[in-house]
């Protein structure tokens, strides 16, 4: 075995480069004494790993002779012995140029050792190209680590300061907020809450629904899946637009349902209307008869207003760009609605259908007081029930009362307090139904209690969000109906019980 020692001073006279990646001429780094190795008459190849001293003062390469079929010429032997020397100098230059650590330098030497020991006779150019690629990768990692740890100090390799990093993060956050949208699930929840609010048995102020829905969602953001919205001004603004749009759409739908229940081919009786609306607007359609009575009273009052003000149905439906009181932001409707009556355009404030409904209930409270158990309110409710029963005395087939071939649109207050009783041919089951309200109410009670619920809402992912007791906990937003403390269709409260006798049609 022979070994060759190379002094570290071989490269002392070479040209070095610290600013770039220019490699020094290899011929200038070779000592003149290396020429003596040409006299060796055997083929030598590296079989042991390269090693360096800690002070990098010298590089040592051990080579051993390997049998060969032919003896190379002296020139070939000299070239073979020079290759390991050049490789060593190249690796040292990579370490210096890329400012690699001692552990990273060991990785370069380890790659060289593996490449030279593998079968296949890789060329030296291929081996050193792989070593160079590894050096570039390690240098890139060092630049990233220095950029993170340096903070405010910017290096000369294109690194950024800590302040610039913070600004970039803020810019990305702003871009994400601009692209953020309310999810479809959140829109469904908003619509469900709006449907429950519009069908509350105590609601008499329909134009304040935006504030009511927003208050409910803000009160329990985790329950309603809104916890990623509140606390972010931009997202709250988008949610407000969604709430306004959904509330307007629900009001339009409920208005159409009321209109279709009193006029047209889809006209139906009070109990049929109550069953249909309860299964459509309530997430929890299972309720007690007392709750059912509360919704029936509310519906008969709305139907009475519709009969007395049928001309309001000629107005265009509410547009989603009609800003509600206290609502600053709005969003155009995503779909077009067919305009009827006077055509498109904005409706004057206070002249739309629901504003008229609010005014009608407000005047009713002023005239009859805030206690629904008073004689004035019970007389008014009983009159409404009698008139509704007279129009739709058939519990199965919709029927419109016609006088002289026209619909009877006479104001309820002008009608006598007694109406023609139901035909005597009604069977005993219909007479039993009268004890619970309008004819046919109990016959549909089973469907009302166990009927289908709107499939557009996922109860499995939103269980327990509705509680009828919330209608009476005193936390609802102020409305025209809020002073009425004795009207509790969902159960007893701190006032007198609602006299359920008002649901029974008086005898003629």
BALONU-167159 format. One record per residue (C-alpha): x, y, z; residue in one letter; chain. Coordinates in pm, 1 decimal, padded with zeros to 6 digits. Layout:
% BALONU-167159
X  Y  Z  code  unit
X  Y  Z  A  A
...
% end
This chain:
% BALONU-167159
X  Y  Z  code  unit
00000.0  00000.0  00000.0  X  A
00122.2  00340.9  -00079.3  X  A
-00003.7  00674.0  00041.2  X  A
00050.4  01024.4  -00086.5  X  A
00065.1  01326.7  00140.9  X  A
-00053.0  01663.1  00007.5  X  A
00035.9  01977.7  00192.7  X  A
-00230.8  02238.5  00265.1  X  A
00000.8  02493.0  00109.4  X  A
-00081.7  02358.3  -00235.4  X  A
-00355.7  02612.5  -00275.8  X  A
-00176.7  02901.5  -00102.7  X  A
-00087.9  03070.6  -00427.5  X  A
-00427.0  03006.6  -00590.3  X  A
-00681.0  03270.3  -00669.9  X  A
-00966.3  03274.0  -00415.3  X  A
-01312.8  03422.2  -00447.7  X  A
-01525.7  03515.9  -00147.1  X  A
-01799.2  03721.7  -00307.9  X  A
-01907.2  03481.5  -00582.1  X  A
-01886.2  03120.1  -00681.4  X  A
-01580.9  03141.8  -00914.8  X  A
-01355.5  02844.8  -00865.7  X  A
-00976.1  02896.3  -00875.9  X  A
-00774.9  02738.3  -01159.1  X  A
-00698.8  02386.0  -01061.8  X  A
-00364.9  02377.4  -01241.2  X  A
-00229.6  02657.4  -01026.3  X  A
-00321.6  02468.6  -00710.9  X  A
-00114.2  02164.1  -00790.1  X  A
00233.5  02134.2  -00650.1  X  A
00522.3  02062.2  -00879.1  X  A
00611.6  01766.2  -00669.8  X  A
00300.2  01587.4  -00786.5  X  A
00470.3  01519.3  -01117.4  X  A
00687.9  01264.6  -00948.5  X  A
00385.1  01042.4  -00908.2  X  A
00402.2  00968.7  -01279.8  X  A
00673.6  00713.0  -01213.1  X  A
00428.1  00487.4  -01033.4  X  A
00366.0  00184.7  -01255.3  X  A
00034.4  00068.0  -01108.3  X  A
-00328.1  00171.3  -01137.1  X  A
-00451.1  00323.9  -00812.5  X  A
-00808.6  00407.7  -00715.8  X  A
-00942.9  00553.5  -00389.4  X  A
-01099.1  00293.2  -00162.9  X  A
-01089.3  00466.6  00177.0  X  A
-01275.7  00781.3  00282.5  X  A
-01112.7  01118.9  00261.5  X  A
-01027.4  01275.5  00592.9  X  A
-00923.2  01621.0  00704.1  X  A
-00766.3  01761.5  01016.2  X  A
-00974.7  01988.7  01238.5  X  A
-00753.1  02285.8  01145.2  X  A
-00781.0  02192.8  00778.0  X  A
-00405.3  02217.8  00746.6  X  A
-00371.1  01913.7  00526.2  X  A
-00572.5  01660.1  00330.6  X  A
-00486.5  01294.7  00327.9  X  A
-00583.5  01041.7  00064.3  X  A
-00510.0  00672.0  00094.9  X  A
-00496.8  00475.2  -00228.0  X  A
-00427.4  00109.9  -00284.9  X  A
-00330.5  -00081.5  -00591.8  X  A
-00594.0  -00286.2  -00765.9  X  A
-00516.8  -00558.6  -01018.8  X  A
-00576.9  -00460.5  -01377.5  X  A
-00572.0  -00648.4  -01703.3  X  A
-00338.3  -00395.2  -01862.3  X  A
-00071.0  -00170.4  -01729.0  X  A
-00145.2  00196.6  -01799.9  X  A
00111.6  00429.2  -01943.3  X  A
00292.8  00672.4  -01713.0  X  A
00075.1  00959.1  -01839.0  X  A
-00244.0  00772.8  -01754.0  X  A
-00116.8  00691.8  -01407.6  X  A
-00035.7  01053.8  -01342.5  X  A
-00388.5  01165.6  -01449.8  X  A
-00548.1  00900.0  -01228.4  X  A
-00353.9  01018.3  -00928.1  X  A
-00438.0  01382.4  -00991.1  X  A
-00818.2  01331.6  -00988.2  X  A
-00853.5  01272.8  -00611.0  X  A
-00645.6  01581.5  -00544.7  X  A
-00862.9  01797.2  -00764.4  X  A
-01176.6  01656.3  -00602.7  X  A
-01046.8  01734.5  -00257.9  X  A
-00965.0  02090.9  -00355.2  X  A
-01305.3  02135.9  -00518.1  X  A
-01488.4  02019.3  -00207.6  X  A
-01278.2  02251.1  00008.9  X  A
-01360.1  02535.9  -00226.0  X  A
-01732.9  02455.2  -00205.4  X  A
-01717.1  02469.4  00173.9  X  A
-01541.1  02805.7  00169.2  X  A
-01748.9  02966.8  -00105.5  X  A
-02087.4  02864.1  00032.0  X  A
-01982.2  02924.3  00393.1  X  A
-02080.2  02576.9  00502.5  X  A
-02036.5  02445.7  00854.6  X  A
-01808.7  02159.1  00951.2  X  A
-02101.5  01917.1  00970.4  X  A
-02216.7  02021.8  00626.0  X  A
-01862.7  01974.4  00492.7  X  A
-01872.4  01619.0  00625.0  X  A
-02189.8  01563.6  00425.4  X  A
-02009.1  01668.1  00106.4  X  A
-01718.8  01432.7  00177.9  X  A
-01963.6  01156.6  00264.5  X  A
-02139.7  01195.5  -00070.1  X  A
-01805.0  01183.7  -00250.1  X  A
-01708.8  00866.8  -00065.0  X  A
-02036.5  00694.3  -00149.9  X  A
-02019.2  00796.4  -00516.2  X  A
-01663.6  00668.5  -00561.3  X  A
-01725.7  00339.2  -00383.1  X  A
-02041.3  00242.2  -00573.6  X  A
-02010.7  00009.5  -00872.8  X  A
-02073.5  00153.5  -01213.5  X  A
-01761.4  00364.4  -01258.9  X  A
-01926.4  00708.4  -01239.4  X  A
-01724.1  00977.4  -01405.9  X  A
-01554.9  01236.2  -01188.7  X  A
-01756.4  01512.3  -01356.1  X  A
-02081.0  01339.1  -01258.7  X  A
-01965.1  01285.0  -00901.3  X  A
-01854.5  01644.0  -00850.5  X  A
-02176.3  01775.1  -01006.5  X  A
-02370.9  01586.1  -00742.1  X  A
-02145.9  01723.4  -00469.0  X  A
-02195.6  02075.4  -00605.3  X  A
-02575.8  02033.6  -00604.6  X  A
-02565.8  01924.3  -00240.8  X  A
-02350.8  02225.4  -00153.7  X  A
-02602.0  02459.7  -00319.7  X  A
-02889.0  02298.5  -00128.8  X  A
-02709.5  02333.3  00205.0  X  A
-02625.9  02695.8  00127.1  X  A
-02991.8  02768.0  00049.3  X  A
-03096.6  02620.0  00383.0  X  A
-02840.7  02839.3  00559.4  X  A
-02978.5  03152.1  00395.0  X  A
-03332.9  03070.0  00506.4  X  A
-03221.4  03002.5  00863.3  X  A
-03021.6  03324.8  00876.8  X  A
-03318.7  03523.6  00740.4  X  A
-03543.9  03388.2  01015.5  X  A
-03296.9  03429.3  01301.4  X  A
-03149.5  03759.9  01195.2  X  A
-03474.8  03948.4  01248.0  X  A
-03417.9  04309.8  01157.2  X  A
-03069.6  04261.0  01008.7  X  A
-03079.9  04209.8  00632.4  X  A
-02805.7  04004.3  00478.1  X  A
-02650.3  04054.1  00138.0  X  A
-02807.2  03748.0  -00022.0  X  A
-03153.5  03893.7  -00074.4  X  A
-03280.2  03823.1  00277.5  X  A
-03569.2  04025.9  00428.5  X  A
-03600.3  04181.7  00769.9  X  A
-03836.8  04078.2  01045.0  X  A
-04043.8  04392.0  00993.2  X  A
-04086.1  04310.4  00626.4  X  A
-04197.6  03959.6  00718.9  X  A
-04467.4  04102.7  00946.5  X  A
-04589.3  04334.1  00672.6  X  A
-04606.9  04043.7  00429.0  X  A
-04812.6  03840.6  00676.9  X  A
-05052.5  04133.7  00725.8  X  A
-05088.5  04174.8  00349.5  X  A
-05170.4  03806.2  00311.6  X  A
-05428.5  03831.5  00591.9  X  A
-05589.4  04131.0  00422.5  X  A
-05608.1  03944.7  00092.9  X  A
-05769.7  03646.3  00264.3  X  A
-06029.5  03872.2  00430.2  X  A
-06117.3  04022.5  00093.1  X  A
-06169.6  03675.2  -00054.7  X  A
-06354.8  03536.9  00249.6  X  A
-06721.9  03445.3  00209.5  X  A
-07000.3  03323.6  00433.6  X  A
-07036.0  02948.0  00391.3  X  A
-07349.8  02783.3  00258.7  X  A
-07407.7  02618.8  00595.9  X  A
-07396.6  02955.4  00770.2  X  A
-07641.3  03099.5  00516.9  X  A
-07875.9  02807.2  00584.3  X  A
-07858.1  02872.7  00958.2  X  A
-07930.1  03243.1  00907.3  X  A
-08233.6  03158.1  00697.0  X  A
-08359.2  02907.7  00954.9  X  A
-08335.3  03162.9  01234.8  X  A
-08514.5  03420.0  01017.5  X  A
-08795.3  03172.5  00942.7  X  A
-08842.5  03097.1  01310.3  X  A
-08846.3  03465.2  01397.9  X  A
-09103.4  03563.4  01136.6  X  A
-09338.7  03287.5  01254.0  X  A
-09316.3  03367.5  01625.4  X  A
-09663.9  03379.1  01774.4  X  A
-09581.5  03709.5  01946.0  X  A
-09432.6  03893.2  01650.6  X  A
-09608.1  04210.1  01545.0  X  A
-09305.5  04405.6  01420.5  X  A
-09178.8  04241.3  01103.5  X  A
-08950.3  04523.2  00991.0  X  A
-08725.9  04476.1  01294.6  X  A
-08632.7  04120.1  01202.7  X  A
-08281.2  04213.4  01092.2  X  A
-08191.9  04334.6  01440.8  X  A
-08357.4  04030.7  01599.7  X  A
-08171.1  03776.8  01386.4  X  A
-07840.4  03957.2  01428.4  X  A
-07888.8  03971.2  01805.4  X  A
-07965.0  03598.7  01825.9  X  A
-07662.4  03497.6  01618.6  X  A
-07430.1  03729.4  01809.5  X  A
-07558.6  03601.2  02142.8  X  A
-07456.5  03240.2  02074.0  X  A
-07198.2  03240.9  01792.8  X  A
-07065.2  02892.3  01867.0  X  A
-07411.5  02737.8  01867.5  X  A
-07496.3  02896.3  01533.9  X  A
-07150.3  02829.3  01379.8  X  A
-07064.1  03201.2  01361.9  X  A
-06764.4  03203.3  01596.5  X  A
-06524.9  03265.7  01305.5  X  A
-06714.3  03580.9  01205.4  X  A
-06780.4  03794.6  01510.7  X  A
-06471.9  03986.5  01612.7  X  A
-06366.9  04050.0  01250.8  X  A
-06509.2  04375.4  01117.9  X  A
-06489.8  04277.9  00751.8  X  A
-06658.6  03942.8  00810.9  X  A
-06930.9  04097.6  01026.1  X  A
-07003.6  04336.1  00741.6  X  A
-07045.9  04046.1  00499.4  X  A
-07264.1  03858.6  00748.3  X  A
-07488.1  04164.1  00787.4  X  A
-07544.7  04164.8  00412.5  X  A
-07631.6  03794.5  00420.9  X  A
-07873.7  03845.1  00712.2  X  A
-08047.5  04131.2  00534.4  X  A
-08079.1  03929.0  00215.9  X  A
-08214.4  03620.6  00393.0  X  A
-08457.8  03821.3  00606.5  X  A
-08597.8  03996.1  00300.1  X  A
-08633.2  03663.9  00118.3  X  A
-08815.5  03506.1  00414.1  X  A
-09052.7  03801.8  00439.6  X  A
-09130.7  03775.8  00069.7  X  A
-09199.7  03403.5  00104.5  X  A
-09426.6  03447.5  00406.3  X  A
-09613.7  03727.2  00233.2  X  A
-09675.0  03499.2  -00065.9  X  A
-09794.9  03220.5  00163.2  X  A
-10044.5  03452.7  00332.3  X  A
-10167.6  03582.7  -00002.1  X  A
-10209.3  03234.7  -00149.4  X  A
-10398.2  03116.2  00158.9  X  A
-10674.9  03375.9  00122.0  X  A
-10700.8  03440.8  -00253.2  X  A
-10642.5  03233.3  -00560.7  X  A
-10655.9  02864.7  -00639.1  X  A
-10437.5  02770.5  -00341.1  X  A
-10666.4  02929.3  -00083.9  X  A
-10709.0  02708.5  00222.7  X  A
-10865.4  02703.6  00565.7  X  A
-10702.7  02843.8  00876.8  X  A
-10603.3  02508.4  01022.0  X  A
-10451.4  02393.7  00692.7  X  A
-10256.0  02716.3  00670.1  X  A
-10131.1  02675.3  01027.8  X  A
-10017.7  02317.9  00966.4  X  A
-09838.8  02409.3  00643.7  X  A
-09662.5  02712.9  00791.0  X  A
-09562.5  02536.4  01111.9  X  A
-09389.1  02256.5  00923.8  X  A
-09228.2  02505.7  00686.7  X  A
-09103.6  02776.1  00920.9  X  A
-09031.7  02590.9  01244.9  X  A
-08730.8  02364.5  01290.4  X  A
-08910.3  02188.9  01577.3  X  A
-09266.2  02125.1  01460.1  X  A
-09353.1  01911.5  01763.9  X  A
-09544.3  02131.2  02006.1  X  A
-09830.7  02124.0  02251.9  X  A
-10190.2  02216.9  02166.7  X  A
-10141.9  02540.8  02360.6  X  A
-09853.7  02634.4  02132.6  X  A
-10065.1  02537.7  01834.9  X  A
-10338.7  02772.8  01956.8  X  A
-10091.5  03058.4  01979.7  X  A
-09983.6  03016.1  01618.5  X  A
-10346.5  02980.7  01510.4  X  A
-10438.6  03314.2  01671.0  X  A
-10138.2  03481.6  01511.2  X  A
-10225.9  03340.4  01170.1  X  A
-10591.9  03438.7  01185.0  X  A
-10491.5  03797.8  01259.1  X  A
-10251.9  03802.1  00963.5  X  A
-10515.4  03650.4  00736.6  X  A
-10767.4  03910.1  00854.0  X  A
-10527.3  04189.4  00764.8  X  A
-10473.9  04027.6  00424.4  X  A
-10848.8  04013.8  00357.2  X  A
-10893.9  04377.6  00455.3  X  A
-10594.4  04496.3  00250.3  X  A
-10585.3  04279.9  -00061.0  X  A
-10472.3  04579.5  -00265.6  X  A
-10132.3  04558.3  -00096.1  X  A
-10062.6  04232.2  -00277.0  X  A
-10047.5  04429.6  -00600.2  X  A
-09729.4  04596.2  -00479.3  X  A
-09394.8  04454.6  -00593.7  X  A
-09226.4  04211.6  -00363.2  X  A
-08968.1  04347.9  -00127.8  X  A
-08627.1  04394.6  -00285.2  X  A
-08319.0  04294.5  -00093.5  X  A
-08166.4  04638.1  -00151.2  X  A
-08436.3  04800.9  00062.1  X  A
-08228.1  04894.1  00363.0  X  A
-08397.5  04830.8  00693.6  X  A
-08389.6  05072.9  00980.9  X  A
-08046.4  05059.4  01137.8  X  A
-07911.4  04866.1  00839.7  X  A
-07636.5  05045.3  00653.7  X  A
-07503.3  04777.9  00424.4  X  A
-07699.4  04588.9  00167.2  X  A
-07637.7  04338.9  -00106.1  X  A
-07827.1  04303.8  -00434.1  X  A
-08046.2  04000.7  -00473.8  X  A
-07878.5  03701.5  -00633.0  X  A
-08190.1  03620.3  -00833.4  X  A
-08460.9  03813.9  -01009.3  X  A
-08819.3  03807.7  -00893.5  X  A
-09122.8  03863.3  -01106.8  X  A
-09272.5  04200.7  -01036.4  X  A
-09648.6  04230.9  -01013.7  X  A
-09876.9  04531.4  -00993.0  X  A
-09698.4  04862.0  -01034.6  X  A
-09376.7  04708.7  -01161.0  X  A
-09024.0  04757.6  -01040.7  X  A
-08868.2  05036.3  -00841.0  X  A
-08840.0  05120.4  -00476.4  X  A
-09148.4  05141.9  -00257.8  X  A
-09181.6  05448.7  -00040.8  X  A
-09079.6  05398.3  00319.6  X  A
-09376.5  05282.6  00522.5  X  A
-09585.9  05193.7  00217.9  X  A
-09474.0  04833.9  00170.9  X  A
-09677.7  04534.5  00285.5  X  A
-09492.7  04458.9  00608.6  X  A
-09477.3  04821.8  00716.7  X  A
-09855.0  04829.7  00687.0  X  A
-09876.9  04510.9  00895.1  X  A
-09662.5  04666.6  01168.8  X  A
-09880.6  04976.5  01171.2  X  A
-10197.1  04764.0  01185.8  X  A
-10075.7  04573.1  01491.5  X  A
-09956.6  04893.9  01655.3  X  A
-10299.0  05052.6  01619.3  X  A
-10459.9  04735.2  01753.5  X  A
-10250.4  04754.4  02070.0  X  A
-10339.5  05122.2  02110.3  X  A
-10712.9  05053.3  02071.5  X  A
-10746.7  04732.0  02270.9  X  A
-10453.4  04744.2  02509.2  X  A
-10154.9  04518.6  02560.6  X  A
-10344.8  04237.3  02732.5  X  A
-10479.6  03977.2  02493.1  X  A
-10699.1  03836.9  02767.3  X  A
-10901.7  04157.0  02771.9  X  A
-11256.9  04146.7  02645.6  X  A
-11173.4  04378.2  02354.7  X  A
-10902.7  04149.9  02220.3  X  A
-11107.8  03833.0  02271.7  X  A
-11404.3  03985.2  02089.5  X  A
-11177.9  04090.6  01802.5  X  A
-11012.6  03746.4  01781.0  X  A
-11346.9  03565.2  01793.7  X  A
-11482.6  03785.2  01515.6  X  A
-11176.1  03704.5  01307.5  X  A
-11221.9  03331.5  01364.5  X  A
-11592.3  03346.4  01276.7  X  A
-11528.4  03531.8  00954.1  X  A
-11243.9  03300.2  00858.7  X  A
-11459.6  02993.4  00925.8  X  A
-11739.6  03138.8  00715.8  X  A
-11507.4  03189.1  00421.6  X  A
-11356.1  02843.8  00450.4  X  A
-11626.7  02634.3  00615.5  X  A
-11513.5  02321.8  00433.0  X  A
-11219.5  02164.3  00613.5  X  A
-11105.6  01960.0  00311.4  X  A
-11171.2  02177.6  00006.3  X  A
-11075.6  02544.9  -00005.9  X  A
-11382.5  02763.0  -00043.1  X  A
-11416.0  03136.6  -00094.5  X  A
-11726.6  03313.7  00028.2  X  A
-11876.8  03499.4  -00263.7  X  A
-12143.1  03767.1  -00244.1  X  A
-12295.7  03852.3  -00579.0  X  A
-12015.7  03675.2  -00762.3  X  A
-11738.8  03878.3  -00596.0  X  A
-11511.1  03815.1  -00303.7  X  A
-11631.6  03952.1  00027.6  X  A
-11361.4  04208.4  00109.9  X  A
-11577.4  04393.8  00358.7  X  A
-11389.1  04502.3  00666.4  X  A
-11428.4  04260.3  00952.6  X  A
-11523.7  04540.6  01186.8  X  A
-11830.3  04608.6  00974.0  X  A
-11951.8  04248.1  00971.2  X  A
-12205.3  04126.3  01225.8  X  A
-12073.7  03949.4  01529.5  X  A
-12257.8  03633.6  01428.5  X  A
-12219.5  03439.8  01110.5  X  A
-12409.9  03162.0  00948.5  X  A
-12331.7  02847.1  01139.3  X  A
-12174.9  02547.4  00977.4  X  A
-12414.3  02326.2  00784.2  X  A
-12615.8  02091.9  01001.4  X  A
-12500.5  01800.6  00789.8  X  A
-12156.6  01810.7  00949.6  X  A
-12081.5  01493.6  01132.1  X  A
-12003.8  01456.3  01497.3  X  A
-11629.1  01462.9  01440.2  X  A
-11655.2  01815.3  01304.4  X  A
-11853.1  01921.5  01608.6  X  A
-11581.8  01779.5  01830.5  X  A
-11324.7  01972.1  01631.0  X  A
-11495.5  02298.1  01723.2  X  A
-11384.1  02255.1  02081.3  X  A
-11024.2  02308.0  01970.6  X  A
-11079.2  02593.1  01732.5  X  A
-11171.5  02620.5  01366.7  X  A
-11336.8  02315.9  01207.0  X  A
-11081.8  02057.0  01102.5  X  A
-10805.7  02174.6  01336.8  X  A
-10785.0  01855.4  01541.8  X  A
-10813.0  01641.3  01230.2  X  A
-10483.4  01788.4  01112.8  X  A
-10323.7  01800.0  01456.2  X  A
-10146.6  01467.6  01407.7  X  A
-09983.2  01594.3  01089.7  X  A
-09900.7  01918.1  01265.3  X  A
-09732.4  01737.4  01554.5  X  A
-09549.4  01472.5  01350.8  X  A
-09544.7  01610.5  00999.5  X  A
-09237.4  01659.5  00782.8  X  A
-08990.9  01932.6  00861.3  X  A
-08818.6  02150.9  00605.9  X  A
-08538.2  01934.7  00466.3  X  A
-08326.8  02235.4  00378.5  X  A
-08205.8  02250.0  00737.4  X  A
-07971.5  01989.5  00880.0  X  A
-08096.6  01902.5  01226.9  X  A
-07813.8  01656.5  01286.7  X  A
-07558.5  01935.6  01270.9  X  A
-07772.2  02191.1  01446.5  X  A
-07955.9  02015.5  01724.3  X  A
-08113.5  02203.5  02007.1  X  A
-08083.0  02547.2  01852.4  X  A
-08453.3  02624.3  01885.2  X  A
-08629.7  02659.4  02212.7  X  A
-08987.2  02779.7  02221.6  X  A
-08927.2  02905.1  02571.1  X  A
-08699.5  03169.7  02418.1  X  A
-09012.4  03335.0  02282.5  X  A
-09110.3  03420.7  02638.9  X  A
-08783.3  03480.2  02820.5  X  A
-08811.1  03855.9  02778.9  X  A
-08485.3  03882.5  02580.6  X  A
-08635.4  03942.5  02240.3  X  A
-08574.0  04274.7  02073.3  X  A
-08838.5  04540.0  02145.3  X  A
-09132.2  04529.0  01911.3  X  A
-09487.9  04651.9  01904.3  X  A
-09593.2  04331.7  02076.5  X  A
-09339.8  04336.7  02359.4  X  A
-09577.7  04499.5  02615.0  X  A
-09819.0  04206.7  02583.4  X  A
-09713.9  04002.9  02883.2  X  A
-10018.3  03780.3  02927.8  X  A
-10021.3  03614.9  02587.9  X  A
-09829.7  03289.8  02626.2  X  A
-09932.4  03019.6  02381.8  X  A
-09628.6  02811.5  02477.9  X  A
-09732.9  02785.4  02840.5  X  A
-09800.0  02978.9  03159.0  X  A
-09608.0  03291.4  03251.3  X  A
-09623.8  03570.4  03503.3  X  A
-09964.1  03690.6  03388.3  X  A
-10306.5  03548.8  03342.0  X  A
-10340.7  03247.4  03116.1  X  A
-10466.1  03300.1  02767.4  X  A
-10832.9  03210.3  02759.0  X  A
-10839.3  02923.7  02512.2  X  A
-11214.8  02966.8  02482.7  X  A
-11161.5  03234.3  02223.8  X  A
-11065.4  02964.5  01976.8  X  A
-11412.6  02812.0  01995.9  X  A
-11651.2  02955.2  01743.9  X  A
-11948.5  03103.7  01930.2  X  A
-12281.9  02954.3  01866.1  X  A
-12513.2  03156.8  01644.3  X  A
% end
